Amino acid sequence: MQLGEIAKRIEERHGIPANARDVARVFSATLASSDIWRIIDLAGIPVLATCAALEAFAEMGWVRFGPLAVIVTEEGKEAAEKLGIVPAQELRCPHCCGRGLFLEPFRELAQKFHELAQNRPEASQEFDQGYVTEETTVARIALLFARGDLAGKEILVLGDDDLVSLAAALTGLPKKVVALDVDPRIVGFLQEVAREKNLKLEAFRHDLREPLPEELLRRFDTFVCDPTESFRGYLAFAHRGISALRGPG
C-alpha cells in the first residue's frame, strides 16, 4: 500500500487531515524510537494524526504494540527499505533545543519556578492533562519577553496545567496575570501560591467550551494557550483568546 493510500484511510476513518508526507514522517520516527512520546516528538504532526498512522501501520503488520512500546516488525523494516524511509534524526541545537532562545537571563526564574512547581497537583486524564517540562514553561516566558508581550502587560492564560501564569508572575514584569482552568486543583494551587508570594496573579475556574465572562472581554494585551490536539479545540482556545484582547494581538 502506498503512503498516500494510508493517508486517505486515516482521513476517511478518523476525519483527520493527512498526506503521504505525514505518514512517512510517522514511520520514520517509529524506525528511530519505540517510545510513543519520542515518536510523537520526532514526527512533528498532531498527536491524533500520529496515533492514527500507528494504528494503520499495526493493521498492515508494519508495527506491533508492546508494553509502553511501538515495535517495528520485519515486515515493517522491509516496507521502509522499499519506500526509502530511514530513521528520523533530530539535529537540534544542543544549547537551545531548537527554540532559538537564550535562557541564561531566566536562570533565577527557573530556580524559583522549580521550587514551586514541585507541589502542583498530579496530571489528571479527566482534564486531558500532560505537563510540559519546566524548561519549556520558562522558554515560553522568554519568548513572551522577547516579543514584547510580557513587561507591563495584562496577560490571560487559557488552561494552565503548565503553570505559565505562575512563571510569568514570578518575573514581576507583567502588570497583571489571570489564569483560567477547568481543574479546581490547578486553580486552587495558583491562588494559594499567589497569596503566599504576593504575586500579581489571579486564577479562576472556567470551562473554555463556554464563552468568556463579560468582564474578561477586550481587557488583555496578551493571551497564552496550549490547545487540545484537535482542530475544534484549537479554534475554541483561539476564539476565546482573541475575544479577550483589547486590540490587535
Residue pairs with C-beta under 8 A, 6 or more apart in sequence:
1 60
2 20
3 20
3 21
3 23
3 24
3 27
3 83
4 19
4 20
4 23
6 20
6 23
6 53
6 56
6 60
7 18
7 19
7 20
7 22
7 23
9 56
10 16
10 18
10 23
10 49
10 52
10 53
10 56
11 17
11 18
13 52
14 48
14 52
16 46
16 48
16 49
16 52
17 49
18 45
18 49
18 52
18 53
22 43
22 45
22 49
22 53
23 53
23 56
24 83
24 85
25 42
25 43
25 44
25 45
25 88
26 39
26 43
26 45
26 49
26 50
26 53
26 54
26 57
27 53
27 57
27 62
27 76
27 80
27 83
27 85
28 42
28 43
28 85
28 86
28 87
28 88
29 38
29 39
29 40
29 41
29 42
29 43
29 50
29 88
30 39
30 54
30 57
30 63
30 70
30 72
30 76
31 72
31 77
31 80
31 85
31 86
31 87
31 88
32 38
32 39
32 42
32 87
32 88
32 89
33 39
33 42
34 66
34 69
34 70
34 71
34 72
35 68
35 69
35 70
36 54
36 68
36 69
36 70
39 50
39 54
39 70
40 47
40 50
41 90
42 88
42 90
43 50
43 53
43 88
46 229
47 229
48 229
48 230
54 63
54 70
57 63
57 76
58 64
58 65
60 75
60 79
61 73
61 75
61 76
62 72
62 73
62 75
62 76
62 79
63 70
63 71
63 72
63 73
63 76
64 70
64 71
64 73
65 71
72 80
80 86
92 98
93 100
96 102
96 103
97 135
99 139
99 143
101 139
101 142
101 143
101 146
102 142
103 110
103 135
103 138
103 139
103 142
105 142
106 138
106 141
106 142
109 138
109 141
109 167
109 170
109 171
110 134
110 135
110 138
112 170
113 134
113 137
113 138
113 163
113 166
113 167
113 170
114 134
116 163
116 166
116 170
116 193
116 197
117 134
117 137
117 163
117 166
119 189
120 131
120 161
120 163
120 186
120 189
121 183
121 185
121 186
121 189
123 129
123 130
123 131
123 161
124 183
124 185
127 161
127 182
127 183
128 228
129 161
129 183
130 161
131 161
131 162
132 162
132 226
136 162
137 162
137 163
137 164
137 167
138 167
140 162
140 164
140 167
140 224
141 150
141 164
141 167
141 168
141 171
144 150
144 155
144 168
144 222
144 224
145 151
145 171
145 173
149 155
149 221
149 222
150 168
150 171
150 173
150 174
150 222
151 173
151 174
152 173
152 174
152 175
153 174
153 175
153 220
153 221
153 222
154 174
154 175
154 176
154 177
154 178
154 219
154 220
154 221
154 222
155 165
155 168
155 174
155 176
155 177
155 178
155 220
155 221
155 222
155 223
155 224
156 177
156 178
156 179
156 180
156 216
156 219
156 220
156 222
156 223
156 224
156 241
156 244
157 164
157 165
157 168
157 177
157 178
157 179
157 180
157 223
157 224
157 225
158 180
158 208
158 223
158 224
158 225
158 237
158 240
158 241
159 180
159 181
159 182
159 208
159 225
159 226
159 227
159 237
160 166
160 179
160 180
160 181
160 186
160 190
160 203
161 181
161 183
161 186
162 226
163 190
164 179
164 224
165 177
165 178
165 179
165 190
165 201
165 203
165 224
166 179
166 190
166 193
166 199
166 201
168 174
168 177
168 201
168 224
169 177
169 194
169 199
169 200
169 201
170 197
170 199
174 200
175 200
176 200
176 201
176 202
177 199
177 200
177 201
177 202
178 201
178 202
178 203
178 204
178 216
178 220
179 186
179 187
179 190
179 201
179 202
179 203
179 204
180 203
180 204
180 205
180 206
180 208
180 212
180 216
181 187
181 190
181 203
181 205
181 206
182 205
182 206
182 207
182 208
183 205
184 205
186 203
187 203
187 204
187 205
190 201
190 203
191 202
191 203
193 199
193 201
194 201
194 202
194 203
206 212
206 213
208 236
208 237
208 240
209 236
211 240
211 243
212 240
212 243
212 244
216 244
217 243
217 244
218 243
218 244
218 245
218 246
219 244
219 246
220 244
220 245
220 246
221 245
221 246
221 247
221 249
222 245
222 249
223 240
223 241
223 242
223 244
223 245
223 249
224 241
225 237
225 238
225 240
225 241
227 233
227 234
227 236
227 237
227 238
228 234
228 237
241 249
242 249
